[in-house]
Structures are given as structure tokens and as C-alpha cells.
Amino acid sequence: VPPACLTLQDGSGVDVNVFLFALYVASEGRQLTPDDMARIMASIDPWKVSAVVPLRGVRRYLKDLPAGFEAAGIEELRKRVKAVELESERLQQETLFALWPAANLGQACAPAQAGPANVRAYEQALKTTFDAAAVSALLSAFNSIME
């Protein structure tokens, strides 16, 4: 699952928190529309753009040791930035759940149908096509949890 999430994040601009939230909503038997997904994305985009993405950029930059810097110090800084990045993502997840109770979203639908439908709605809202193998891996994991 983690490699599939990274493939979608880096290859299609997917916000993994939003993708997983869409699957959570599906697990609650709710099918989302592209308009639902657009509203969900818009509600957290300022946070993602101003906090999560810059922190991820700093962490990734520090992965390759900048010339002339002490390796141990850079690695320690990278660990601290990673912890702050993860905390920013946790706060984003909490906000998604607080702003968007699943029962108030979309329409009732069996989870097995809602999962793929919510992924398609997210694709349409982003106006892109997700990597099919990554989506398949994530939906397979979702379906195994739903069984």
C-alpha cells in the first residue's frame, strides 16, 4: 500500500489523505460525486499548499546531503522535519473528519461499489487519470478490509 500511495502522490498529484478519506467514506457506504470531492479538496487545499507540501519538500531536499554540511546534523534535522510533516498530515486528517462527516456526504451505496466510484470521483475532480496498478493495489487492500 505505501508504494501505491507514493506512486499516486508523485505521479498524479494525489493527496493521499484525501484519497484514503474517500475510501473511508466508501467504507461507511457513501458514494461521492466529483463535486463532493472538489469541495473536500478545497476545504483543505490551503493547509496542504502552505504546510504539508513545503514540509515534504524540505524533508526530501534533506534526503541528499547538501554539500559542505555535516551528515549527522542534517539527518537529525530531516528526522525532526519528518515528524512535523507527519503532524501536519495528522491535523489535515482530523480536519477532514471534523468538516465532512461521512453520513452527510454523497449518497448511500454498498462499500464495494462506493470504493471504485469514489476513486473515479477524485480522478474527475483532479482532472487526471490515476496509475491503474496503484489504484488496483489500494482497492484490493480496501476490499480485503471490507470482507
MIMI-781018 format. One record per residue: residue in one letter; x, y, z of N, C-alpha, C in turn. Coordinates in steps of 0.001 Angstrom, whole numbers, plus 500000, padded with zeros to 6 digits. Layout:
N
AXYZXYZXYZ...
***
This chain:
147
V500816498801500000500000500000500000500866501273500000P501911501382500843502697502624500803503287502949499426P503856501970498693504360502328497364503252502812496419A502067502233496519500952502680495678500567504113496025C500553504433497301500235505807497728501262506791497187L502546506445497269503594507333496757503507507492495241T503166506408494551503001506491493098501903507481492743L500782507394493450499675508320493180500040509748493575Q500713509910494696501099511245495163502065511908494193D503109511191493829504155511783493000503804511792491520G503010510822491073502705510718489656501442511416489210S500485511579490125499188512142489736498757513328490583G499592513732491509499234514858492359498166514546493388V498030513272493718497021512846494684497431513265496084D496481513768496828496665513985498260496258512673498919V497214511940499433496946510610499977495909510671501098N495949511726501911494940511865502960493538511945502365V493377512682501294492060512803500648491666511473500017F492613510803499368492330509502498753491849508508499808L492574508430500909492192507495501970490879507913502634F490653509222502731489381509695503274488242509262502360A488427509341501048487394508904500104487093507417500282L488114506618500554487883505194500812487195504980502151Y487546505787503146486841505699504423485355505995504225V485046507044503494483646507394503218482961506225502511A483672505588501590483118504410500910482853503290501904S483761503113502865483565502048503858482325502298504703E481904503558504778480686503924505502479460503839504595G479665503321503375478550503131502451478069504407501789R478998505326501484478634506596500868479427506779499577Q478718507074498503479341507309497201479405508808496939L480598509275496622480851510694496386480771511043494910T480467512292494647480485512826493285481768513638493099P482122513961491865483266514849491654483084516204492355D481849516706492414481600517963493126481870517806494623D481464516662495201481781516396496613483291516438496824M484011515755495944485465515689496079486082517076495919A485572517866495005486106519218494810485915520064496063R484764519947496700484521520702497937485442520220499062I485614518917499153486504518353500175487929518862499950M488392518786498706489746519246498388489914520734498689A488935521523498304489018522975498513489089523326499996S488474522513500827488449522826502256489810522658502925I490663521810502354491957521580502995493139522003502117D492865522422500879493962522825499993494841523929500571P494285524969501199495190525993501750496188525412502755W495735524492503584496626523851504558497666522995503853K497202522206502897498114521326502165499189522146501459V498785523213500769499712524027499989500674524806500881S500183525292502006501009526151502863501799525407503933A501363524212504320502035523487505405502593522143504949V501741521259504472502168519886504191503197519823503063V502885520419501933503768520316500769505135520974501018P505180522171501604506518522735501878507358521879502833L506714521330503863507453520469504782507968519225504063R507137518645503198507578517478502424508756517852501541G508703519030500948509801519484500096511102519627500864V511044520186502052512246520330502879512784518953503252R511890518057503673512338516706504062513023516016502888R512413516106501714513006515453500539514330516095500149Y514408517401500266515662518096499964516779517596500867L516463517407502128517475516989503097517881515526502952K517146514782502139517479513360501946518869513211501316D519189514072500368520526514089499769521329515167500477L522382514765501087523188515662501912523655516869501094P523243518080501512523755519279500834525269519379501023A525955519809499984527422519897500006527895520779501159G528902520275501872529525521045502926528859520943504288F527741520253504378527025520151505649527347518836506340E527311518874507662527588517704508476526445516691508339A526778515458507994525778514420507746524890514173508960A525470514049510138524685513739511336523702514863511649G524141516089511525523261517223511795522115517308510807I522404517069509542521360517116508510520366515981508739E520855514796509078519949513665509310519045513930510510E519578514518511553518758514852512715517694515889512350L518081516882511584517128517894511128516041517253510263R516457516360509371515492515677508498514476514884509322K514933514217510374514020513462511242513012514387511916R513483515539512359512569516490513011511572517079512012V512038517386510812511131517906509776510099516836509416K510530515576509331509601514486509023508521514383510094A508910514508511347507925514438512432506918515577512325V507377516770511981506480517911511829505588517709510594E506156517176509528505364516880508323504247515887508655L504582514822509370503570513830509745502500514436510641E502897515325511525501929516003512384501009516902511553S501558517560510548500719518404509686499711517554508921E500110516367508508499182515465507819498123514928508780R498516514642510013497553514181511012496499515257511259L496930516487511382495992517587511581495054517734510382Q495581517513509197494739517554507994493687516454508048Q494083515249508441493126514152508551492034514479509559E492433514993510715491437515354511729490458516381511186T490965517332510430490106518369509861489135517772508851L489599516855508027488705516197507066487543515517507791F487862514782508837486818514070509581485880515036510298A486408516142510791485570517117511501484655517879510541L485190518263509389484407519063508442483420518245507614W483744516983507410482988516175506459482543514841507063P481567514835507960481055513556508475480532512701507310A480950511466507272480595510586506149479090510513505925A478323510485506986476865510361506859476239511532506110N476950512666506055476420513849505374476885513965503929L477655513000503471478254513085502136477605512125501152G477560512522499899477156511646498810475822510989499020Q475744509793498455474515509020498578474844507607499034A473859506960499609474050505599500115474407504654498976C475335503767499258475817502825498244476580501725498973A476574500529498419477358499440499006478839499806498962P479577499528500034481002499873500059481788499340498859A481482498134498417482212497559497284482039498381496013Q480904499032495874480677499906494720481189501310494988A481056501763496231481450503126496573482960503330496479G483752502312496807485214502459496750485699502887495376P485448502078494336485886502490492993485210503777492516A483948503975492876483242505190492457483884506425493075N484289506338494341484911507482494991486292507781494411V487006506732494007488297506935493337488075507644492003R487075507208491239486767507869489960486353509328490188A485568509561491229485146510940491533486365511808491848Y487338511250492555488546512006492872489347512278491604E489488511278490750490168511474489468489517512606488679Q488197512571488610487475513585487846487648514967488475A487627515038489786487801516325490455489205516888490203L490199516006490133491575516436489853491843516610488363K490901516134487547491052516199486086492325515494485621T492474514263486107493634513455485759493230511987485756T494141511133485384493942509694485445495001509125486373F494556508341487328495477507753488297496154506516487708D497316506192488226498027504982487853497159503768488178A496840502981487156495903501866487311496415500814488294A497706500502488249498249499481489149498186499954490603A498475501223490842498416501757492206496984501744492727V496038502164491883494625502146492283494182500724492566S494581499798491716494208498396491903494732497868493239A495971498195493568496553497740494844495776498312496030L495428499580495956494704500211497060493280499694497164L492613499516496041491250498982496088491243497524496535S492275496776496187492382495402496653492514495366498174A493361496236498720493501496315500180492185496768500817F491522497724500210490233498202500703489218497059500724N489138496325499633488167495213499558488470494120500570S489761493861500828490091492822501814489688493274503215I489756494555503495489322495070504794487809494981504908M487119495195503802485642495207503807485051493809503920E485856492770503655485320491402503701485107490930505110
***
